[in-house]
Amino acid sequence: MIEEISIRDLGVIGEARLPLGPGFTALTGETGAGKTMVVTALGLLLGERSDSAAIRSGSAQAVVEGRWLIDPDGPVAERVRDAGGELDGAELILGRSVSPEGRSRAVVGGRSAPVGVLSEVGQQLVIVHGQSDQVRLRSATAQREALDRFAGVELAPLLEEYQAVYRRWQATQGELDVLVAERDRRSREAEELRIAMAEIEAVNPRRGEDEELAERADRLTNLEDLRFAASQAHDLLSSETSDDGNDVVGLLASARRQVERVAEHDAALGPIAEGIAAASFTISELSTQLASYLSGLDADGARELEVVQERRATLSALVRKFGPTLDHAIDYLDSGSGRLLELDNDSTRIESLGAEVEADRAMVIELASRITQVRTLNAARLSERVTAELSALAMANAAITVTVEDRPDYSLTGKDRVSILLQPHPGAEPRPISKGASGGELSRVMLAIEVVLAGTDPVPTFVFDEIDAGVGGASATEVGRRLAHLAESAQVIVVTHLAQVAAFSTNHLVVEKGTDGSITSSNVRLVHAEERTAEMARLLSGNPDSETALAHARELLEAAHAR
């Protein structure tokens, strides 16, 4: 239940506080006074889209705050805590601010939260009906939703199961359709993959092989230079043909002999002689390595170079097709194998998907049939109860018939077309309310449906924004009486211009417009006793001081109280 709504700088309302409380609250006021802004304020608290144009001229922002009493252990409280908010006992505070730049900020339980959280919470707290909802009631979707709400827990789990199977059926059917439609293309792709993979496997490349071959080709291309340089270096270090000992090994041997010859005269020459000997050994080792290198150089380097260059050309061809590198070409074997396995399994997959589609389709048919049975049964019940409500709304001769007809195809909501038909009087042909109902009749039909639904799908608060448009006289009195009846089980807030409706309220708020000569400003005031009687007289005649209107107003209030 909404305890209070505070509004600041929204439309013509500078600052206002709406004490609401339980029961039936009527909100009245002159045209243009700002009654619509009260509904707009509530909409902001329920997560509706904000409009910077609604901000009061010259204001920094519009601010709306609402205080609700809720079950601290219920689902709304749980969602608030999930969003980081807190309750003050059983009290929940929701807030919304809108800047002239269009920025919007939401507060849930004292914490900033996405506007979507307001919407989630609001759906469980309030149902708002306006004249646009009368238009919406003309749609087949809204009529089906009304029946489904009435069916309640008898239908909800069955519909949820059906929708899960239906979504799976559609997804599987979509995949199957793609596979069948692209079977030829996928077959060509598989054949191209086989050819490509066979080509790569025939070459059998190794990772890094292209780099190894590049190095080998460079060596073979410069083979003679390598042989000449190695031979010269070997001869300089240790020449087998040198007689004069001018190679490095011979020179070191001579140096060693000279040092050893006089080493007995100075101990410091001993280590030097040993160092020369070690150097001689190292040079001999290097000479041996050069000799081994020379013997290892290929005699037929030209032939090997030709083979290497051919292999490099083969690898380059692979890289051009499957590159940009040799590793990419090798990786293509792995990825191609997986893709080929997938493509080759098309027939098996098509067969498997076909079986799944048929199984899900059979389940969809069965569940849809059960949904139709539940809807048909509840359509009769809803027809009976709404007709009874219309009788109490000064439409005693009217009858409502809710029909459930078969659609040509299945949808997410089943295979039913739900229609609400209105028979205005006995003997008349029932016609869809989308075609045969006037605005006043639609208002009463919608109210009758909501009163019936309140018994099966309870919501803490109902807000009606001038749904009594097009209604007058005795019909208006009956609308007020049924709203009062609905208020026995829920909080009801009604924006109305009819005294016959406002007379049944337990709380009466008046939106008043004033001006200082330059700026128009409205506020909201709770009226009692004679002030309320004066407002009722204004609603009846436009003149709050008319004795005749005042007398009529008192008569209305007394009659409403008696009822």
Number of C-alpha atoms within 10 A of each C-alpha: 22 24 16 16 22 18 24 22 22 28 24 23 25 18 17 19 17 21 18 23 18 19 22 26 25 27 25 26 20 16 12 13 22 23 25 16 18 24 19 20 25 23 19 26 27 27 20 16 10 21 16 17 14 19 25 19 15 8 13 13 21 24 22 26 21 21 19 18 18 19 15 16 9 9 13 19 21 15 15 23 15 11 16 14 20 20 18 11 10 13 18 24 23 25 24 25 21 24 19 18 11 14 12 20 16 23 20 26 21 17 16 16 18 14 21 13 18 23 17 15 20 19 14 15 19 20 16 17 19 19 17 10 18 21 14 14 22 18 17 16 14 17 19 23 14 21 26 23 18 24 22 15 13 15 20 14 11 15 20 13 12 23 19 12 18 24 15 16 21 16 13 17 19 13 14 21 15 12 19 14 11 12 16 11 11 18 15 13 14 19 14 13 19 16 11 19 19 13 12 18 12 9 12 10 18 11 14 10 15 20 12 11 16 13 11 15 20 11 16 21 13 11 18 13 12 15 17 12 12 18 17 12 16 23 18 16 22 21 19 10 9 12 9 8 16 16 18 20 21 19 16 20 15 14 14 18 15 12 16 15 11 12 16 11 9 8 10 10 16 14 11 15 19 14 13 18 17 13 16 20 14 13 18 17 13 16 23 15 14 21 16 11 14 17 11 9 15 13 10 10 17 13 11 15 19 13 13 18 15 12 17 19 13 13 21 17 13 22 17 12 11 19 16 12 17 23 17 14 22 21 15 18 19 12 11 16 15 12 15 21 12 14 21 15 12 18 13 12 16 18 13 12 20 16 12 17 20 13 12 20 19 13 16 24 16 13 21 24 16 17 23 20 14 16 25 20 13 21 25 15 17 23 21 15 19 24 24 18 24 25 16 17 23 17 19 14 12 18 22 25 21 24 18 22 13 13 12 9 8 15 15 15 18 22 21 22 17 25 24 26 21 26 20 19 13 10 7 10 11 18 17 19 21 19 10 15 18 12 17 18 24 26 26 28 25 20 25 25 21 22 21 19 22 18 12 13 13 17 18 19 20 24 19 21 23 20 26 27 19 15 20 16 10 12 21 23 24 23 26 26 23 22 29 25 16 22 22 13 17 20 23 29 27 27 25 21 23 22 26 27 26 33 27 29 25 17 21 24 23 22 24 19 18 12 9 7 6 6 9 14 19 21 21 24 16 17 15 13 8 11 13 22 25 23 27 30 24 21 22 20 16 13 16 20 14 15 12 13 22 22 14 18 26 19 14 21 20 13 14 19 13 8 9
